[in-house]
């Protein structure tokens, strides 16, 4: 946006207010941990079991994606608070259809200056509600009879309710590393690229990465990003 460029001392070539806005990411919460009955070494990548689910049965597509992780997975807040033992495993609640939006901003005119990223995690109450339901789902699975042989005790969160569970979710919320959508494709005032991946108003400049997604994909962003790159190659080759 021109006003932001002026703030940091960068000359405006073309005012595009959508650049850096509409930031989206999948939330992976460092949330639910159980201590093993007997220590088990992790195999493969230690995190290869996942599934998609709906926080609300009326949704048209799943909005949750928990991950079972064979090692303890806790935030910098919860690790010490719950004294998470090394001999434990996790089910990490995941939110993959977030309603919240963040932004990226410049800190200076030097191209090497770092940017500031506000992920906007859980700004929308609906996102917090969905994540709480995912925590409940993960606890139900982890405490089920089917997994009893792997459970000595539930380490966290335990039977938290109300505001305590909301605080737990906020402190657990982290990233899936699927940051995207800050130069979205479209025709509205906040769009940055058109259907050919060309930047609106600047001839010869295109963008071909996850930032052009108007909405983050429900699944992992790698495959869609590869397809965006392949489409850009087709456009350039003609």
C-alpha positions, -999 to +999 in steps of 0.1 A: +000+000+000+013+035-009+008+048+026+029+021+041+056+025+014+058+062+024+061+053+061+093+033+054+107+056+027+101+036-004+089+054-036+056+042-048+056+029-084+020+015-082-004+015-053-016-021-046-033-021-012-036-059-011+001-066-010+010-081+023-027-084+034-049-116+036-021-136+053-033-171+060-017-202+075-028-235+089-026-237+127-009-267+142-014-266+180+013-281+202-016-295+222-023-330+235+004-352+250+005-387+266+033-404+285+042-438+271+037-470+292+070-482+277+094-461+257+091-464+220+117-450+195+101-428+167+101-443+132+103-427+098+095-389+101+078-395+136+047-379+123+030-398+095-006-404+108-031-377+101-068-373+091-093-346+081-124-340+101-152-314+105-156-293+136-193-289+126-211-315+106-229-289+085-196-277+069-191-284+032-156-296+037-133-307+067-117-278+086-096-299+110-064-319+105-049-334+136-015-351+134-003-380+156+034-374+165+055-401+181+075-376+203+064-349+227+052-318+210+046-288+233+049-250+231+074-230+250+046-221+274+032-256+280+064-276+280+077-263+313+042-257+328+032-293+323+066-308+329+063-328+296+084-359+298+107-370+270+091-404+270+058-392+256+038-388+223+013-363+209-017-357+189-015-321+175-048-304+168-048-287+134-070-260+119-069-259+081-098-236+071-090-205+092-113-175+090-087-152+106-064-131+085-030-115+092-006-092+074+030-087+064+046-053+068+080-038+059+104-025+086+125-003+063+136+006+028+166-018+028+156-049+008+175-070+034+155-055+063+133-082+079+095-080+076+071-082+104+045-110+102+012-108+121-003-143+116-036-131+130-041-165+145-074-171+163-086-135+158-119-148+147-139-165+174-150-192+150-114-203+147-110-207+184-142-226+186-131-250+159-096-255+176-113-263+209-134-289+193-103-304+177-085-305+211-116-324+225-114-348+195-077-355+200-082-361+237-110-385+229-088-405+205-057-404+228-077-416+258-096-443+239-093-480+248-077-487+214-046-467+224-046-478+260-014-499+257+006-468+247-007-446+276+006-444+311-011-411+317-024-380+299+002-352+303-018-323+289-042-306+286-063-328+309-100-319+315-097-282+312-129-263+306-141-228+297-115-199+298-088-222+309-091-244+278-093-212+256-060-200+272-045-234+266-054-233+229-040-198+224-007-207+240-006-240+220-013-224+186+016-227+162+022-230+125+019-257+099+044-236+079+018-231+051+020-193+050+002-180+019-023-157+003-006-122+007-007-114-030-040-129-039-054-136-073-086-118-082-104-087-096-114-069-064-097-039-049-074-061-027-063-084-056-027-083-066-024-107-096-048-116-124-057-150-138-024-151-157-004-145-125+005-109-138+007-082-111-021-057-116-008-024-130+029-034-135+039-047-169+063-076-170+060-086-133+044-119-123+042-139-091+041-177-090+040-191-054+015-197-026+010-160-020-014-158-050-039-182-034-071-162-025-077-188+003-052-213+017-058-248+004-074-272+029-045-297+026-008-291+025+003-262+002+032-279-016+012-296-044-009-266-052+022-244-052+040-268-076+009-265-099+010-227-097+047-228-108+039-252-137+011-230-148+035-200-148+059-220-169+031-227-194+022-190-196+059-179-201+065-205-228+032-196-244 
